Amino acid sequence: MKKKVALVTGSAGFIGSNLVDYLLSKNFHVIGVDNFRTGKKRFIKDQINNKNFLFKKLDLTEKKKFMSLSKYNIDIVFHMAANADVSKGHLNPLTDLKFNTIMTSNVLEYIRQKKIKEIVFCSTGSVYGETKTIPTPENDKFPIQTSMYGASKLACEGLIQAYSEAYNIKSYIFRFVSILGQRYTHGHVVDFYNKLLKNKKKLNILGDGRQKKSYLHVDDCIHAILKAIYSNNRKKINIYNLGLDETITVKESAKTICEYLKLNPKFVYSGGKRGWIGDVPLIKLSTKKIRKIGWVPKNSIKKSIIDTLDYLKNNK
């Protein structure tokens, strides 16, 4: 039986590298692409010598870079590459446009020209803005966008849907909550962990600490993606929320990290209900749709935080 060939953009990133590991374990042939802007070489070092893995260092914001991929017969594209720094989007608004929207446009043009018939895209729960519907379903009305990141991802979704309709490309769009777990490189857990290593008596927290999020383990995230792909869904465009039914406040998460480190620092808040411009104080997505096809997450939020801390501790 012929191995299925998958192209994974952002293959040296947090989610992308975990996805590469999983696909290789499931007998895929994987072509990984990354420009190491945020990806890490160490995340793919164990796979470099795998006969079913081929890595190319490419910047996909430049269309001409796709030429080096033209000779491969790719069955499915997992487009995981993106600008991952949500909080600083307002400081340089062209970053999200370039590394999210323009890059996705280039990927779609490559897919069209090569007549590839499937794309998986990692979107975000931030596209719902500050919705009043909690938990938020996939068919919720879109409010005013609150972040450059969310706006750029929503633009990507629109492009993917248009290409799907025009060129008969089957698309899977996954709107994630924040993801935790092994190889996590950015976000509040890393931030708090590093701050506490430097100052054990005080922890500065953005916002008022009452922001609520529904964090998901990277293993559960990847299992959901593959579950959807193999669900025999005949729809051309498939949109799924990924998250948990539970939430945790930033303050509760900080307490979990302090307990792990056996510390009791003073929490100092910057104030306001947002941690940064564009931050959504409450994100909780409805996951009824993905659960209907049999996906069941295995990790609680607390377990995801602890796994992340274990990874940070063992991989300084």
Buried (B, 14 or more C-beta within 10 A) or exposed (E): EEEBBBBBBBBBBBBBBBBBBBBBEEEBBBBBBBBEBBBBEEBBEEBEEBEBBBBBBBBBBEEEBBEEBEEEEBBBBBBBBBBBBBBBBEEEEEBBBBBBBBBBBBBBBBBEEBEBBBBBBBBBBBBBBBBEEBBBBBEBEEEEBBBBBBBBBBBBBEBBBEBBEEBEBBBBBBBBBBBBBBBBBBBBBBBBBEBBEEEBEEBBBBBBBEBBBBBBBBBBBBBBBBBBBEBEEEEEBBBBBBBBEEBBBBBBBBBBBBEBBEBEBEBEBEEEEBBBEBBBBBBBBBBEBBBEBEBEBEBBBBEBBBBBBEBBEEEE
